[in-house]
Amino acid sequence: MMRFSAIFQPTTLFSLKESNSTNKGAKSLFLPSPYSIKMAILNQAITIGGDLSKLEEKKSQEFGFIRDSKISFYIPDSNSFCVNNSFVKIQEPVREGSGFKPTISFREYVFISDKIEIIFEVSAIEAKQYLSKYLYKINYFGKRGCFFQFLEFNDNPSEANVKPFDAKKGVMGVLQSYDDFDEKATFDNVNSYSNATVKRSKQILVLPLQIVGASKSFTLFN
């Protein structure tokens, strides 16, 4: 196994609701989920690399490079997260007939003050080369408009400080549920235009953050 990382600087507010949230009330994750990162790589591989036919193959090596990569995170000590509470107008399907109607929904938008390091663990140099070919082209994670600027690759990545939750260790921090590709997922299982069942795995992660300030409209974490 080999490790490398991609360092990104958030340039706008970030928002990515938990997968089990309702449409009208959704708290945001603080970091892009492994699922959203892999979907961003897939998007670049299809739109920029033209790899759709390769990814659709039953035992696609290219899709395996993306699915099987292990993703973890390092948050620098200088980083802070300001979670802004907002009510926004959205469209929802009408109960009778066709069409949509306006309604109000709760959303959180997160200001991330400093860069984040996304750490990849892969099984072969070919996997690293394939991921690296598209990672630097990514410009957003989560909702459209949540822009990130790629800064650099690091072949000697930091030790991840966002850890899986372990009740026996009693680590302090913020707990959030993050999605990833299921280990048996195929391209159809993550394709929005496929009728195949979506296959995701979930993991509770502990972010090394604590609340340092709050009001009715925001919460600040360091």
C-alpha positions in Angstrom: 0.0 0.0 0.0 1.2 3.6 -0.7 0.0 6.9 0.5 -0.2 10.4 -1.0 -2.4 13.4 -0.5 -4.0 16.3 -2.4 -4.2 19.6 -0.6 -7.2 21.9 -1.4 -8.0 25.4 -0.3 -11.8 26.1 0.1 -12.7 29.4 -1.7 -16.4 29.6 -1.0 -18.8 28.4 1.7 -19.2 24.6 1.8 -22.4 22.6 2.1 -23.0 18.9 1.8 -25.9 17.5 3.7 -25.8 14.1 5.3 -27.3 11.4 3.2 -30.0 10.5 5.8 -31.2 14.1 6.0 -34.6 15.2 4.9 -35.0 17.7 2.1 -36.5 20.3 4.4 -34.0 20.1 7.2 -30.3 19.3 6.5 -27.2 19.8 8.6 -24.0 20.0 6.6 -20.9 17.9 6.9 -17.7 19.8 7.7 -15.6 18.0 5.1 -16.3 16.5 1.6 -17.3 12.8 2.2 -15.2 10.1 0.6 -18.2 9.3 -1.6 -18.4 12.9 -2.9 -14.6 13.0 -3.5 -14.8 9.8 -5.6 -17.8 11.1 -7.5 -15.8 14.2 -8.3 -13.0 12.1 -9.6 -15.5 10.0 -11.7 -16.9 13.2 -13.1 -13.5 14.4 -14.3 -12.6 10.9 -15.7 -15.8 11.0 -17.8 -16.0 14.6 -18.8 -12.3 15.4 -19.2 -10.7 11.9 -19.7 -13.5 10.3 -21.8 -13.2 7.1 -19.8 -17.0 6.4 -19.6 -16.7 3.1 -21.6 -13.8 1.9 -19.5 -15.6 2.7 -16.2 -18.8 0.9 -17.4 -17.0 -2.4 -17.9 -18.0 -5.2 -15.6 -14.6 -5.5 -14.0 -13.2 -2.1 -14.7 -9.7 -1.6 -13.5 -10.2 2.2 -13.7 -13.4 2.1 -11.6 -11.6 -0.2 -9.1 -8.8 2.4 -8.7 -11.4 5.0 -7.5 -13.6 2.6 -5.5 -10.9 0.9 -3.6 -8.9 3.9 -2.6 -8.9 4.6 1.2 -9.6 8.3 2.0 -8.7 10.1 5.3 -8.2 13.7 6.3 -5.8 16.0 8.0 -7.1 19.3 9.4 -4.3 21.8 10.3 -4.4 23.3 13.8 -4.8 26.8 12.2 -8.1 25.8 10.7 -11.5 26.9 12.0 -15.0 26.1 10.8 -17.9 28.6 11.1 -21.3 27.0 10.5 -23.9 29.4 9.3 -27.6 28.6 9.8 -29.8 29.6 6.9 -33.4 29.3 5.7 -33.6 29.1 1.9 -36.4 28.7 -0.6 -36.4 25.5 -2.6 -38.8 23.7 -5.0 -40.6 20.5 -4.0 -42.9 18.2 -6.0 -46.6 18.9 -5.5 -48.6 16.0 -3.8 -51.2 15.9 -6.5 -50.6 16.2 -10.2 -47.3 17.2 -11.7 -44.9 20.1 -11.2 -43.3 21.8 -8.2 -44.2 24.3 -5.5 -41.9 26.7 -3.5 -41.2 25.9 0.2 -38.7 26.8 2.9 -35.8 24.6 3.9 -33.1 24.7 6.6 -29.5 24.6 5.4 -26.1 25.0 6.9 -23.2 26.7 5.0 -19.7 26.2 6.4 -16.8 28.7 6.2 -13.5 26.7 6.3 -10.7 29.1 7.0 -7.7 27.1 5.8 -6.6 24.3 3.6 -7.6 20.7 4.1 -5.4 17.7 3.2 -7.2 14.7 1.6 -5.1 11.5 2.1 -5.3 8.6 -0.3 -4.1 5.0 0.4 -3.9 2.9 -2.8 -2.6 -0.5 -3.6 -0.5 0.2 -6.7 1.4 3.0 -8.4 -1.0 2.7 -11.4 -3.9 3.7 -9.0 -2.0 6.7 -7.8 -1.2 7.8 -11.3 -4.8 7.4 -12.4 -6.2 9.4 -9.4 -3.6 12.1 -9.7 -4.4 12.6 -13.4 -7.9 13.9 -12.4 -7.6 15.2 -8.8 -5.9 18.5 -9.7 -8.7 19.2 -12.2 -11.4 19.2 -9.5 -12.8 22.6 -8.5 -15.7 21.8 -6.3 -17.0 19.2 -3.8 -20.6 18.8 -2.5 -23.1 21.3 -3.9 -22.3 23.1 -7.1 -20.7 26.4 -6.2 -18.8 25.0 -3.2 -15.5 25.7 -4.8 -12.1 24.4 -3.8 -8.7 25.3 -5.3 -6.2 22.5 -5.7 -2.8 23.5 -4.3 -0.4 20.6 -4.5 0.2 16.9 -4.1 2.2 15.5 -1.2 4.0 12.2 -1.4 4.7 12.3 2.3 1.3 13.1 3.7 0.5 14.1 7.2 -0.9 11.6 9.7 -4.7 11.7 9.5 -6.2 13.4 12.5 -9.8 12.7 11.5 -10.3 9.3 13.0 -13.0 6.6 12.9 -15.1 6.7 16.1 -14.1 4.1 18.7 -16.3 4.1 21.8 -13.5 2.4 23.8 -11.0 5.2 23.1 -13.3 8.1 24.1 -11.7 10.6 21.7 -13.2 14.1 22.0 -14.4 16.0 19.0 -17.3 16.4 16.5 -18.9 13.2 15.3 -20.3 13.0 11.8 -21.5 10.2 9.5 -19.6 10.0 6.2 -20.5 7.9 3.1 -18.1 6.0 0.9 -18.4 3.6 -2.0 -19.3 0.1 -1.0 -16.5 -2.3 -1.6 -18.6 -4.3 -4.0 -20.1 -1.3 -5.9 -20.0 -1.2 -9.6 -20.3 1.8 -11.9 -24.1 1.2 -12.2 -24.4 1.4 -8.4 -23.2 5.0 -8.3 -24.6 6.1 -11.7 -27.5 8.6 -11.2 -29.0 7.5 -14.5 -29.0 3.8 -13.7 -31.8 1.8 -12.1 -29.4 -0.2 -10.0 -29.5 0.1 -6.2 -27.1 2.6 -4.8 -24.4 0.9 -2.7 -22.8 3.0 0.0 -20.9 2.3 3.2 -21.1 4.5 6.2 -18.6 5.4 8.9 -18.7 7.7 11.9 -15.7 10.0 12.0 -14.4 12.1 14.8 -13.2 15.6 13.8 -10.7 17.2 16.2 -12.8 20.3 16.8 -14.5 22.0 19.6 -17.0 24.8 19.9 -15.4 28.2 20.8 -18.4 30.5 20.0 -22.0 30.4 19.0 -25.2 32.5 18.4 -28.6 31.9 16.9 -27.1 32.3 13.4 -23.7 30.6 13.6 -21.5 28.2 15.5 -17.7 28.5 15.4 -15.4 25.5 15.8 -11.6 25.4 16.2 
